[in-house]
Amino acid sequence: MQLRTDLAMEAVKSLKSQIEGVRQVKKTEGALKITQVTIENESAAQKIGKLIGEYITIELPTFTDNCDKAEEKSETIAGQIKSLLPREGLVFVVGLGNEAITPDALGPNTIKSILATRHIPGEIARSAGLDSLRPVAAMAPGVLGQTGIEVSEVILSIIKRITPSALIVIDALASAETSRLGTTIQICNTGISPGSGVGNARPGLNEETMGVPVIGVGVPTVVDAQTLARDLFAREDNDARYLDEISNKTMPRGERMIVTPREIDLLIERSSKLLAMSINSALQPDFSAKEIMALL
């Protein structure tokens, strides 16, 4: 039974034994637990099903029950994002997903609170005391079903025009454990496959396809029916035949079903605001959260 997850930490955890070429470092900052998974070679990447690169998982109190110390959390998250970004140059921030489908609306909602600065001329910025602002462009390109254009085509055409130093892509993710919905953020330097969180993966956005470094940022908002069944009913011995039996009971209709928390509206609202605050802080380190909010 193949478990579907976008989280590298879960993919590593699902392995029965440690494999060469994978490193994990864990630490705690305040209420946040941070796990950094590094996939070092192609052999390890194939076994895990993830690209070679860095994957940072941040575990935090659920977005729906806890919104305290948002500024403190955003500083920690911003530090992790900043560690993967080039120090200078224009950054293009893209919110992936369909705003009309709540579990898939993380990207578009986050973009609403991203501070775009590319349009502010240097002379005006200097006269307003904003000369240390980093140039940032931001957009939510919609999805293929709305525009008739692949998201990768839209983004690549803009990249060729504005030549950013890096691309940040924000998207909803799928998890293998229901406990991670709304309690986890993944940041990686391997990009994102648009639509993977809601079971409609499109061409990948990564450095190879886009021609610039791509930082993926996401929050798990869904699990699929097969994964949910395993999570709820699997035994500790993980017997293969029993897992196959669970899988067969979800087919054919349940095979493509996805499940999301009933409080998904609140989860998307709070997680998108925290991600936006964190990305803004990572891109504009010379400005406080209050100053960035004033500029917005």
N, C-alpha and C positions, 0 to 999 in steps of 0.2 A: 504494500500500500504506500504510494508516494505521497508524502506530506508536503503541502504547498506552503511556502513561507518566503517572504522577501527579506527576512532578518538573518544576517550571517551568523549571529550568535546562536539562533535556534538551529540553523543548518549544521553548525559544528556540534551542538549538543546532541543532535540526533544520531551522530556517529557512535558506533559501539566501542570504539577505541580511539586514542589519539593518533593523528597521522603527521608525518613529517611535512614541514612546509607551512604549518599553521601555528601562530603565536597568539596567546591571549594575555592581556594585562588588565587587572581589575583594580579600581580604586573608588573611594567615596569622597564626595565633596558636599558637605551639608546633608541635605535630604536626598541627594542624587547619587545613584550608583552608576559608575561608568565602566564599561567593558570595551576594550579595544582589541579587535580581532584583525590580525594581519595575515593575509594569504600570500605566500611568498613565491610559489611556483605553479606551473601549469598543471602538474599532477595533482596537487592539493586542490586547485581550483575546480578540476573536473570531478573530484570525489565529493566536494561540497556543493557544487553547482553554482558557484559564484565566481566573479572575475578576480584576477589578481589585484590586490590593493588593500586599502585601509578601511575598516568598518568600525565605527564608534557607536555603541549602543548606550543610551542614557535612560535609566529607569527612574521614574519619579512618581510621586503620589498621583492618583487618578485625576485627570483634568476635570471630571464631572463633580467630584466631591471636595477638591482642594484647589484653591486659587491663591493661596497665601504666598508671600515672598516671591512674587512674579519677577521683580527686578533682579533679585539675587539668583533665581534660577536662570534667567535670561543671560546673565553675565557668564555663568558656567557654560551654558550651551553655546554662547557666542565665542568663547575661548576655543571650544572644540571646532567650530566652523572656521574660525580664523586660522587655526593651525594647518588647514588644508588649502587656504587661499594664497595666491601670489600677493606679495606686499603692495604692489602698485598696479595701476591700470584700471580701465573701465570694467565693471562687473555687470553681467546681464543676468537678471533674476527672472525666472519663468515659473509661473504657477500652473501645473498640469491638472487636468481633470475637467469634469462636467459639473458646473455649478447647480444644474437642475437635479442632480442625483446627490443627495446629502452625503453619503459615505465617500463620494468621489470629489467633494467640493473643497477639500483642504487647500489645494494649490490656489485656485481662484480667490478664495477668501483671504489667504495669507497675502496675496499680491495687493489687496486693497490697502494694506497698512505698510507697504514697503516704500521707503523714502527714495523717490527717483530724482536724480540730480544732474543727469547728463545734459539737460537742456539749459542749465544755469551757466551763462558765460563767465569766464574767469574774472573779468573786470567787475561785473555785478557782484560776484561772490566775495571778492576782496573788499569792495566798498561796504558790504553788509557784514563783514567779519566772518565770512564763511569760506575763506580761501582754502581751508584744510578739508573741505568736503571731498570725499572720493566720488568720482563719476559713477553713477549707477543708472541702468535702464531696467525697466520692469514691465512685464506684460503677462496676461493670461490668454493664450491663443485658442482656447476652446478645444473641441475634439473633432475627429474626422467626421462623425455623424452630423455635426452642426455646420461645418465649414466645407466639407468635401476635400479637404487638404490634410495630408498627414502632418502631425505636429512637428515631426522631424524636418519636414520640408520647410515649414514656416520658420522654425528656429534657425536652420542652417542658412536660409536666405538672408535673415537679419544679421547673423554673425558675419557673413561675408561683407555686409554693408557697414556695420559699426565696429568690427574687429575688436571684440572685448578680450581682456586678458584671461577671463574665466567665465564659466556659466554655472549658476546655481539653479537646480531644478527641484521643485517641491511637489510631492505627490503623496496620495494615500497609499498605504501598504497593506499587504495581507500577512497575518500571523498564523503560526501553528498552535498557539495557546490563547485561549479566550482571556486569560488573566493579563495579557499584554495589550489588549485593546484600550487605548486611551491612557496607557501608563508608560509608554515607551517612545523614544525618538531614535531614529537611526540616521547617522551622518556618514557619508562615504565619499571616496574620491574616484568611484567607478561609475558614476552616473546612475541612470534610472531607465527602466523600460516602461514607457507611459501606458497606463491602464492595467498594469499587472495586478494592482491591488483589488480591482473589481473584475478580474478574470478576462480582460480584453487587451492583452499585451500587444503593443505596437512596436515599430522599429526602435531599437535602443538609442538612448542619448548618452554618449560617452566620448572620451577624448578621441578615440579612433574615428568615430562617425562625425563628430562636430569640429575637430581640428583644434580645440582648446581644452584646457582642463575642465572637467565637469564634476561638480560637487552635488551629490544627491542628498536631499533632506526629506524625511518622511515620518509619518506616524501610522501605526497599524490601526485600521478602522474596521476591518472585516476578517472573518475566517470563512473558509468554504465548508460545505456540509460534511464532506468526508473527514476533513480535519477536525471539525467540531465533534463528530461522532467518536472519533478516536480519542479525543481529549476527554470526553465525558465517560466513555465505557471501556477503554483499554485497560488491560491488567498490567501489573507491575512487570511480569515476565516478557511483555511485548511479543507474545507468541505470534509468529507470522501467519499461521492459519486463522487464528482468531481475528487478527487485523484485517485479513482478506475477507472474512465473513462480515465484519463491520462495513467494509468498503462495498461489498456486493449489496448490502441492504439499503445503501443510499442511492443505488443505480436503478433505473436510468435517470429519473427526474432530479434526484438530489445531487447528481454528479456535478452539475454546473450551478447549483444554488450557492449563494453567499449569505452569511448571517452577520448582522451588525447590532450593536447595543441599542436598546430602545431610547436611550438618552443621547443618541448620536448628534442631534442638533447642538446640544450644549458642548459635547466633546469637540466638534468641529469649530465652534465659535471660540472656545478657550484655547485650544491647541493652535489654531491659526494666529491668534493674537500673540501668543507666547513665541511662536516661530518667527513672526514678523519682527517682534521686539529683539529677538536674539540675532537675526540676520542684520537688522539695522545697526545693532551694536557692534557686530563683527566688521561691518563695512565702514562704520563711522566711529572708530575708537576714540577720537578726540572730542566727542559729544556725549553728554549724559543722556539717559533715557528720557528725562523731562525735556531736554533741549530738542531731541529728535521728535518727540510728540508735538512740541510747539511748531516745528518746521512742517510736520505733516498737516 
